[in-house]
Amino acid sequence: MKLSARNQLKGKVLKIEEGLITSKVMIDLGNDNIISAIISKDAIADLELEVGKDAVAVIKSTEVIIGIPCECKKEESDNKCGCGCK
């Protein structure tokens, strides 16, 4: 498989948690690194995904959100703490 996307992580399917319409697929990347994605059950069937099978996680950079934990450890409902940190 060749893709233009550069954010590709190769691993093995570790676990599939099936839901009614979508399922959570967890891929073991090695070195205690696991990535998960929610995909449709149809996609799981089309890709013939099963535990132990090789898989590649392709990440669209426009869909990735990165955050850091607040140092004061105080979380509020709006995901901001009360200490004024960023």
C-alpha positions as CSV (number, residue, x, y, z in Angstrom):
1,M,0.0,0.0,0.0
2,K,1.4,3.4,-1.0
3,L,0.0,6.6,0.4
4,S,1.0,10.2,0.2
5,A,0.3,10.7,3.9
6,R,3.6,10.7,5.9
7,N,2.0,10.2,9.3
8,Q,1.8,6.4,9.2
9,L,2.2,4.2,12.2
10,K,2.6,0.4,11.6
11,G,1.6,-2.1,14.2
12,K,-0.7,-5.1,15.0
13,V,-4.4,-5.0,15.9
14,L,-4.4,-5.5,19.7
15,K,-8.1,-5.3,20.4
16,I,-11.4,-4.5,18.8
17,E,-14.3,-3.3,21.0
18,E,-17.4,-3.7,18.9
19,G,-20.4,-1.2,19.2
20,L,-23.7,-1.2,17.4
21,I,-22.5,1.0,14.4
22,T,-18.9,1.8,15.2
23,S,-16.1,0.0,16.9
24,K,-12.9,1.0,18.7
25,V,-9.8,-0.5,17.1
26,M,-6.5,-0.5,19.2
27,I,-3.2,-1.0,17.4
28,D,0.0,-2.0,19.3
29,L,2.8,0.1,17.8
30,G,5.5,-1.6,20.0
31,N,7.5,-0.2,23.0
32,D,4.2,0.1,25.0
33,N,2.7,2.5,22.5
34,I,-0.9,1.9,21.5
35,I,-3.1,4.0,19.3
36,S,-6.9,3.7,18.9
37,A,-9.5,4.9,16.4
38,I,-13.2,4.7,16.1
39,I,-14.2,3.3,12.7
40,S,-17.4,1.9,11.2
41,K,-18.1,-1.8,11.5
42,D,-18.3,-1.8,7.7
43,A,-14.7,-0.6,7.5
44,I,-13.6,-3.4,9.9
45,A,-15.3,-5.9,7.6
46,D,-13.9,-4.4,4.4
47,L,-10.4,-4.4,5.9
48,E,-10.9,-7.8,7.4
49,L,-9.4,-6.5,10.6
50,E,-8.9,-9.0,13.4
51,V,-6.7,-9.2,16.5
52,G,-3.1,-10.0,15.6
53,K,-3.3,-8.7,12.0
54,D,-0.8,-6.1,10.7
55,A,-2.4,-2.7,10.3
56,V,-1.3,0.9,9.6
57,A,-2.8,3.9,11.4
58,V,-2.7,6.9,9.0
59,I,-3.2,10.3,10.7
60,K,-4.5,13.3,8.9
61,S,-2.6,16.3,10.4
62,T,-5.7,18.5,10.2
63,E,-7.5,16.1,12.6
64,V,-4.9,15.9,15.4
65,I,-5.3,17.8,18.6
66,I,-2.3,18.0,21.0
67,G,-2.6,19.2,24.6
68,I,-0.5,19.4,27.7
69,P,-1.7,18.7,31.3
70,C,-2.3,21.7,33.6
71,E,0.5,22.0,36.1
72,C,-1.9,22.9,39.0
73,K,-3.9,19.7,38.4
74,K,-7.2,21.6,38.8
75,E,-9.7,20.9,36.1
76,E,-13.0,22.8,35.6
77,S,-15.9,21.9,33.4
78,D,-14.7,24.2,30.6
79,N,-11.3,22.4,30.5
80,K,-9.5,25.4,31.9
81,C,-8.0,25.5,35.4
82,G,-8.4,28.4,37.8
83,C,-4.7,29.3,38.1
84,G,-4.5,31.2,34.8
85,C,-2.1,28.8,33.1
86,K,-2.5,28.3,29.4
